[in-house]
């Protein structure tokens, strides 16, 4: 299958999934009448369209940062959720949500929550990067154990925040931690765009440099790559993308793990193709998951993080089993 065919196919899937998402929900929406002065028109412009656009951006960001993290750590299991980046961002944003009451969270034009999540994501990524490196290179065991420890610490911290939270904050925090796109608004979309534009523009441009990092840091340096500068930029971009998504949607796991593997099956490991196609497929996958979450318990709504976990959990176990077989053969 040619690269052009794959790109056209993904754009077609994106269009179909987007149209299906716009029409899915307890209120029937006829796309031919969205400019009328009706309830359906208001539902479309105030609820469905901003939710769709935020879902597309969130899916693209989670997938492309997952692919970049796997290349940065030179490991196919380096999902931002599994290695603790999402948990670190969630703990920082959750603290901002609970400890700063009222409108304080929305200072700086609504950027306080994303900024807090970004800071937590950066610190977590730096910690994982430092603890995963051994004399032999990046240790898969160290990386996963570090992720387990960070997730446990974040879980304890979030438990403490739930204890301190009031009734309304507790409900908001609990639902947010499950991963939800239910409260998508136009102002949220604008906040996410601030993070999405540099991440989605810069990461594909660094595809060749990430290819060099896959050869090892020493070999990449010999080939002329400024390894330290490249790694710092990748860490900032990954943390920015993950932090912004976590701040607005909560923890949506496994998108960054599943999507890059599916794209590699189609195009191979070249990051120049892997990164942009991962963004496309990530947008498709999260849009479909969001539609499913609204259909399963309609007219209520299942948090989308539950849907992605139900798909990603078995996929992760399959990857571990496959990796175990490869190591036993070696």
Secondary structure, DSSP 8 states (H G I E B T S, - for coil): --HHHHHHHHHHHHHHHHHHHHH-SSS---GGGTTSSSHHHHHIIIIIHHHHHHHHHHHHHHHHHHHHHHHHTT-TT--TTTTTHHHHHHHHHHHHHHHS-GGGGGHHHHTHHHHHHHHHHHHHHHHHHHHHEETTEE-HHHHHHHHHHHHHHHHHHHHHHHHHS-HHHHHHHHHHHT---TT--HHHHHHHHHHHHHHHHHHHHTHHHHHHHHT-HHHHHHTT--HHHHHHHHHHHHHHHHHHHHHHH----SHHHHHHHHHHHHH-S-HHHHHHHHHHHHHHHHHHHHHHHHHHTTTS---HHHHHHHHHHHHHHHHHHHHHHHHHH-
